[in-house]
C-alpha cells in the first residue's frame, strides 16, 4: 500500500507531491493521464505564471517545468489514467503497462478543470471544424505550432479570454471580435485592461452568439447585439471560460459532489466525504489561477501529513455549509470544529455589492461588506470554535 | 462469376450510396458472389442519414404489421444477432419500456402489446410499481408501461463500417467522392458517370442514396417517391448519467413520430432525442438551441436527476422520409434497377433485412447469384463500453482522448487501408475521439498531430514559427 497517491500532475498535484517529499513521505506516486506532467500551464505559452508561488514570472511551459523539477524524487507515472475511484482509498488505473488497482492511505484528487465546449452551451447552427475552446486553441498554437484558423471570434470575456487574444497574436491570428452577453466584461484585472488597449480587439458587450454557419469549416456567425442581428464572416469560434471541474471520476464515484461547484465536496481539511480522499486545486471549483491552485496543493499536503499521523479531526465533527442569496458557490462545504480559523471561499454569480454573512441557527457568526464580481474570490473567516455543535450553517450574499 | 470476372470493367451490381442501407446491401451482394461496387458521393462513408441516429436495434414491435418495414426490421434484428459476434459488434439487450404518462396513453398500451405480438416481438404490460423498481430515477408520475425485452443498444457506426469492410475484404469495390451525376442503360449495361469523371459499368444498379434517393431515382425513371428529410436532434449526457436509465425509455408513439427516447448508448453515455422536423435541406442538419433546450427539459422531466448531469454533446441527423410511411423498395426488370428508398428511421436495424430482401428481388428478376465457397469475416475494433477496449490492453499506446479513452494506435489504425478515414467526422465516428465531455479541449492538438495532414480540416504542425511571435 502506498502512503499517498496523487491523481493529476498539474500545479496542485505537483506542489502537494513536493511538500510531502519535503516532509519525509516516501513512495508518493503521482498519476498523470497525459504524456507528461505539468498540467494545463503547459499549453499556455505566454508569461504570467509563477509569481504567486515562486515569486518569478514565467511562461506556462517554463512554470510547468519548474513544478516538475521542484518535485524531483517523486515518482510521476505519465500515461496512467485512473478509471475508477472506489471506497476506502482504492483506485483502478489503466496504465500503459496494463490495468491495475492501487491502494493508498490517502489519495489526493487534483484533476483540474476544463472549459465548457460549444455543445454544453447549446449553441445553434452547423457543427463545422473551427469551433474550439481556449485550452485546445493554446495547445494547438503553443505545443503543436499550428494555426487552426486565421480570423476567429472569441466568445466570452473572462481572464482566459484575454489569454486567447495573446495566443492568437503569437500565432499571427487576427481576432475579429470578442463578444460578451453581459453589459460589461467579466474579467477585471489590470492585465486585461492593458491587453484590451494593446491588442486592439473590438469587444462587443450585450452581444449574443446566435448561430454558427459552415459545412466543413466555420464560414460565419450570426450575432445579436442590442436586439439587432447581423452576420460576421469568420473562420473560427473560440469558446472561452465557463470552466467546470474535470470531475467525471468523482461523479462516477461514491464521493459527494457539490452541485454548485461541480467538484467534490470537501471539509476544511481538504477531505472528501470518504476520509481516504482529499481534493485540491481547480477540481474543487471554477476557477483559480495556477499560483492559488499550487497553494491549495501545499495546504492539502499538510492536511494529509496530519492525517497520516492520525492527527486529523473527526470527519463528523463538522458543520455542513449551505449557500444562499447572490452566491454561486462556497467551499469548503463542511467546516471542522477543531480547525482554528476557517476561511470560506465563495464567488458571486454576478456583480454585486452587499453583505457576505455566515449564520447558524439565526446567529451571525461572521460577516463583511463585499464588492463582488464573478471572477473575484470572496473570503470570510470564522473561528472553528464558534461552529462547535452546530450541524448546519448558511453563507449568503445579500 | 468466373466468366464475368474477365470483363473486369463490368460489375454485376453498382450500389449508389454508402449509408447503413447501402453498406448492408453491398455486403449482401458481395457475399452472394456478385461483382459489386459501392459508390459514395462524400469523402467519407456513412456521412448522411446514417451518421445521426439513435443507435438502437429494434425488435420491430411497434411497426405496422404486414408492411415491408415490419418484415425487414424483424429480419434485420435476427440477422444482426446472428453476425454481431463474428464482426466484433456490440449488442446490449437493455430492453425497453414504453411508458404511458397519461391515462389516455395508458389506454393505448394494450394495442401496443397486441401489435408487438402481431410482429412476433415479445412484449408484456408492466405496472407503475414494476417500472419504478426497475428505473428508480424515473419521474414518479408514470402510469403504466409495456416491457419489450428484445430492444437493444448497438454501435451505430461500427456496424455499417463492419458491413462495408467485410464487403471489401471479400472482393467488393468501394469508391468515395463518386457522386453519380448521370447514367445510361445501353444493351443491358448501365454506364454511371461519377462526379470525379470516372465511369462505372454495371448490369444492375441499386439506389440506396438515402436523402438523395429521389434525385438518383430520376436517372432511371420519374421518381415515384419524394424525399423530404426529417431532422432529428439529439442531446448526449455524460457517462455519469447513464446509470439513471437501465432499459431504453420510450414514449407512447403518435401518428407522426416515435417521440423522444431516453437511452444509454453503446459508449456509456445517455442520449435524449430525436426531434422530428421536416426540412428541404438534404445535407446540412443544424442543431437549434430551442430544440436542444426542449430535449434537455424533456430528459429532466423523465429522469429528474438528469438536472445534476452535464450535456456532453449535441447532434442532428436527417432521416430520408417520403410521402409514404413504408419503405419504397422495388425492382424494375426493364430498367435493370432496384430502388431502395424512404428508409426513414429504422435503417440501422432494418438494413440487414433490407439487404436480404433486395437480394431476393434481384435473384427473382435477374437470376441466381453464385455462392462463393468461403466468406471472410473481418471483425472491427470495439468501441463499446461493455466489451474489451484498446486502452485496457497491456503495453497500449498513449491515451489521446481522455473522455472516451481512445488510444493513439486506434486513431492511427483508422487511417489504414482498405478504408482510410478522410474527414474529421469520420475519424470521430470511427474512434470516438473528441466525442466526449471535453469535445477536444484536451486532445485536439494531439489528434491533429497523429492525423498529420491526412484530414483536411485539421491544422498541420509548424504553421506557427518563432518568427510569428
Boltz contact constraints between the chains, C-beta under 6 A:
constraints:
  - contact:
      token1: [A, 33]
      token2: [B, 402]
      max_distance: 6.0
  - contact:
      token1: [A, 35]
      token2: [B, 398]
      max_distance: 6.0
  - contact:
      token1: [A, 79]
      token2: [B, 398]
      max_distance: 6.0
  - contact:
      token1: [A, 81]
      token2: [B, 399]
      max_distance: 6.0
  - contact:
      token1: [A, 94]
      token2: [B, 391]
      max_distance: 6.0
  - contact:
      token1: [A, 94]
      token2: [B, 392]
      max_distance: 6.0
  - contact:
      token1: [A, 98]
      token2: [B, 394]
      max_distance: 6.0
  - contact:
      token1: [A, 99]
      token2: [B, 392]
      max_distance: 6.0
  - contact:
      token1: [A, 114]
      token2: [B, 438]
      max_distance: 6.0
  - contact:
      token1: [A, 114]
      token2: [B, 441]
      max_distance: 6.0
  - contact:
      token1: [A, 115]
      token2: [B, 441]
      max_distance: 6.0
  - contact:
      token1: [A, 117]
      token2: [B, 439]
      max_distance: 6.0
  - contact:
      token1: [A, 119]
      token2: [B, 313]
      max_distance: 6.0
  - contact:
      token1: [A, 119]
      token2: [B, 314]
      max_distance: 6.0
  - contact:
      token1: [A, 119]
      token2: [B, 439]
      max_distance: 6.0
  - contact:
      token1: [A, 120]
      token2: [B, 310]
      max_distance: 6.0
  - contact:
      token1: [A, 120]
      token2: [B, 311]
      max_distance: 6.0
  - contact:
      token1: [A, 122]
      token2: [B, 289]
      max_distance: 6.0
  - contact:
      token1: [A, 122]
      token2: [B, 292]
      max_distance: 6.0
  - contact:
      token1: [A, 122]
      token2: [B, 293]
      max_distance: 6.0
  - contact:
      token1: [A, 124]
      token2: [B, 288]
      max_distance: 6.0
  - contact:
      token1: [A, 124]
      token2: [B, 289]
      max_distance: 6.0
  - contact:
      token1: [A, 125]
      token2: [B, 286]
      max_distance: 6.0
  - contact:
      token1: [A, 126]
      token2: [B, 284]
      max_distance: 6.0
  - contact:
      token1: [A, 126]
      token2: [B, 286]
      max_distance: 6.0
  - contact:
      token1: [A, 129]
      token2: [B, 424]
      max_distance: 6.0
  - contact:
      token1: [A, 129]
      token2: [B, 457]
      max_distance: 6.0
  - contact:
      token1: [A, 133]
      token2: [B, 441]
      max_distance: 6.0
  - contact:
      token1: [A, 135]
      token2: [B, 441]
      max_distance: 6.0
  - contact:
      token1: [A, 136]
      token2: [B, 440]
      max_distance: 6.0
  - contact:
      token1: [A, 136]
      token2: [B, 441]
      max_distance: 6.0
  - contact:
      token1: [A, 136]
      token2: [B, 444]
      max_distance: 6.0
  - contact:
      token1: [A, 139]
      token2: [B, 445]
      max_distance: 6.0
  - contact:
      token1: [A, 140]
      token2: [B, 445]
      max_distance: 6.0
  - contact:
      token1: [A, 141]
      token2: [B, 464]
      max_distance: 6.0
  - contact:
      token1: [A, 143]
      token2: [B, 445]
      max_distance: 6.0
  - contact:
      token1: [A, 144]
      token2: [B, 445]
      max_distance: 6.0
  - contact:
      token1: [A, 144]
      token2: [B, 461]
      max_distance: 6.0
  - contact:
      token1: [A, 145]
      token2: [B, 461]
      max_distance: 6.0
  - contact:
      token1: [A, 145]
      token2: [B, 462]
      max_distance: 6.0
  - contact:
      token1: [A, 145]
      token2: [B, 464]
      max_distance: 6.0
  - contact:
      token1: [A, 146]
      token2: [B, 459]
      max_distance: 6.0
  - contact:
      token1: [A, 146]
      token2: [B, 461]
      max_distance: 6.0
  - contact:
      token1: [A, 146]
      token2: [B, 463]
      max_distance: 6.0
  - contact:
      token1: [A, 147]
      token2: [B, 459]
      max_distance: 6.0
  - contact:
      token1: [A, 147]
      token2: [B, 463]
      max_distance: 6.0
  - contact:
      token1: [A, 147]
      token2: [B, 464]
      max_distance: 6.0
  - contact:
      token1: [A, 148]
      token2: [B, 459]
      max_distance: 6.0
  - contact:
      token1: [A, 170]
      token2: [B, 469]
      max_distance: 6.0
  - contact:
      token1: [A, 171]
      token2: [B, 464]
      max_distance: 6.0
  - contact:
      token1: [A, 172]
      token2: [B, 468]
      max_distance: 6.0
  - contact:
      token1: [A, 216]
      token2: [B, 457]
      max_distance: 6.0
  - contact:
      token1: [A, 251]
      token2: [B, 240]
      max_distance: 6.0
  - contact:
      token1: [A, 252]
      token2: [B, 240]
      max_distance: 6.0
  - contact:
      token1: [A, 259]
      token2: [B, 308]
      max_distance: 6.0
